[in-house]
Amino acid sequence: MTAQPATTTVSTHVLDTAAGRPAAGLGVELSALCAGRWTPAGSATTDDDGRCTGLAPLPPGATAARLRFDVAARRAGAAFFPEVTVTFVVAPGEHHHVPLLLSPFGYSVYRGS
């Protein structure tokens, strides 16, 4: 019996720090870097709690992941940052939680737990 490789997963949530609330309805795309090429790995929309459920596990062999947050689609009027893209290295078999703290003229991200 052959051992299956451990699954590498990514999750995120978005908080609107200006409103003091979760950022609901924000589109998120996940891509994976495999063998030097970026490939789509899934997409989701943040729920009422600002969380994305349903992002697929990364394909085996992924060495990095990229989350693209569609900020412009959520903001009324022009957004200073119409999108936020976060690229990070992944470790095989680990879970990577990458929250986004969003405000009208800035943002920050970190590796959560």
Secondary structure, 3 states (H helix, E strand, C coil): CCCCCCCCEEECEEEECCCCEECCCCEEEEEEEECCEEEEEEEEECCCCCECCCCCCCCCCCCEEEEEEECCCCCCCCCCCCEEEEEEECCCCCEEECCEEEECCEEEECCEC
